[in-house]
């Protein structure tokens, strides 16, 4: 019984769905997407921060910001 509860807990914690929307810097040179609008990686963004879908950000070739790990 203990092992079943432990496995259920591990499964629930480790398999959270990816976010539906992410944030990117609106400049044309952006290379990363961010899970939070107040991410440290967005502090150097000189244009507006844009909310978009994860699928669209990955389609643009953007990767997850290193501060988000």
C-alpha positions as CSV (number, residue, x, y, z in Angstrom):
1,X,0.0,0.0,0.0
2,X,2.9,2.4,0.8
3,X,4.5,1.8,-2.5
4,X,1.3,2.4,-4.4
5,X,0.8,5.8,-2.7
6,X,4.4,6.7,-3.3
7,X,4.2,5.8,-7.0
8,X,0.9,7.8,-7.3
9,X,2.6,10.8,-5.7
10,X,5.7,10.6,-8.0
11,X,3.5,10.2,-11.1
12,X,1.3,13.2,-10.2
13,X,4.2,15.5,-9.4
14,X,6.5,14.6,-12.3
15,X,3.9,14.7,-15.1
16,X,2.4,18.1,-14.9
17,X,1.1,19.4,-18.2
18,X,3.1,22.1,-20.0
19,X,1.8,25.7,-19.8
20,X,-0.7,26.7,-22.4
21,X,0.8,30.2,-22.8
22,X,4.3,31.7,-22.5
23,X,5.9,35.1,-22.7
24,X,8.4,36.3,-25.3
25,X,10.3,39.5,-25.9
26,X,8.6,41.3,-28.9
27,X,11.9,42.1,-30.6
28,X,12.9,40.2,-33.7
29,X,16.1,38.8,-32.1
30,X,14.3,36.9,-29.3
31,X,15.7,33.4,-28.8
32,X,13.9,32.2,-25.6
33,X,10.4,31.9,-24.2
34,X,9.5,32.4,-20.6
35,X,7.0,30.7,-18.3
36,X,6.5,33.8,-16.1
37,X,6.0,37.3,-17.2
38,X,8.3,38.5,-14.5
39,X,11.2,36.1,-15.4
40,X,14.7,37.5,-14.9
41,X,15.5,36.7,-18.5
42,X,12.9,39.3,-19.7
43,X,14.6,42.1,-17.8
44,X,16.8,43.0,-20.7
45,X,13.9,43.1,-23.2
46,X,13.8,46.6,-24.7
47,X,10.4,46.1,-26.5
48,X,7.1,44.9,-25.3
49,X,6.5,41.5,-23.7
50,X,4.1,39.4,-25.7
51,X,2.0,36.5,-24.5
52,X,1.7,33.6,-26.9
53,X,1.1,29.9,-27.0
54,X,3.9,27.5,-26.2
55,X,3.3,25.8,-29.6
56,X,3.7,29.0,-31.5
57,X,6.9,30.0,-29.5
58,X,8.5,26.6,-30.3
59,X,7.4,26.9,-33.9
60,X,9.4,30.1,-34.1
61,X,12.5,28.2,-32.9
62,X,12.5,29.6,-29.4
63,X,13.7,27.5,-26.5
64,X,13.0,27.7,-22.7
65,X,14.9,30.4,-20.8
66,X,17.7,29.1,-18.6
67,X,16.3,31.0,-15.6
68,X,13.1,28.9,-15.8
69,X,14.7,25.5,-15.0
